[in-house]
């Protein structure tokens, strides 16, 4: 069967097409037949379209027009046109899967998209304003171009639906619980994929492993995984909680917000901007939200860049420690996403703090751009894996399972 996956961001829409046998899902991710991406620039109405196929054909165009749906539709038509053609008609697609960041309390599993599901995604947009509306745009673009093809919503929050109440409920007034204010957690598709892939790499039963998954990208979160289930995570009611990130602050004293509102007349809009866009690596370093640029500034003697690195590492170690306490031990530490996969320095710094557990990494393996590899020494008491996260493939797998009734 052919599965089209749409992964919507606030300023981009990624898509890929997989072909999966009807009888069984492959153990490892196949190469997509086709991959497409729309990037929306700051110029209103301009979109950069990038497409490539498994056979190496490529397309790169700038197109104009105010409708994001039209841009997505154009990207999809490259599936059936020109050098990037991989299928005869769009109707050959059997199912379309969408990454939806926030599913609230009601959506604990992937579901076929109905009008009711669309309304719920729209309602939850106030909790994920950068992502849920973008996912809806993708859903509606598919409805216009592939009206008879079933669509599936795969929620980033659903993997964390297994959090115990003690981990999920904030210690505010109990009315918050009744209002749906709780820890939802995010990056669930990535954490779930990486936990399964870790068990696969190690040849172990997933239910026998205590795993801490470190998804370290521009957004970052940890998950404590026991018996294949998330039991704790660092992101909370929104993706602002937990680790220091590229431009997000992570956890801080809420009294700071009250102080800024009272003493410096901060509005809700200004707070939102500062916490989401002007904090984290960008806010401290004054250089960039991009770690390689921060490292380049460190090498030039930039004090604030060094401070940003030090805070990032300190908070990462502290949050790994909190996940360790939730699990009561550790079998596998996983690093994934842009920083987790590419920064040997961050992996080294994080692991050094847990040598008291008997955790040891091989410096040469760590520096050698590992992919889906164990970088721990043979005598390490904890396996340390670098895994290339494949959210799109995980979404395709869940679509296959839902369509086949698994």
ABEGO torsion letter per residue (X at the ends): XBBBBBBBBAABBBBBBBBBBAABBBABBBBBABBBBBBBBABBGBBBBBBBBAAGBBBBBBBBEABAAAAAAAAAAAAABEAABABABAAABABBBBBBABAEAABABBBBBBAAAAAAAAAAAAABAAAAAAAAAAAAAAAAABAABBBBBBBAAAAAAABBAAAABBABBAAAAAAGBBBAEBGAAAAAAAAAAAAAAAGBBAAABBBBBBBBBABBBBBBBBGGBBABBABBABAABEBBBAABAEBBBAAAAAAAAAAAGBBAAAAAAAAAAABEAAAAAGABABAAAAAAAAAAGBAAAAAAAAAAAAAAAAAAAAAAAAAGEBABBBBBEAAAAABAAAAAAAAAAAAAAGBBBBAAAAAAGBBGBBABBAABABBBBBBBBBAAAAAAAAAAAAAAGX
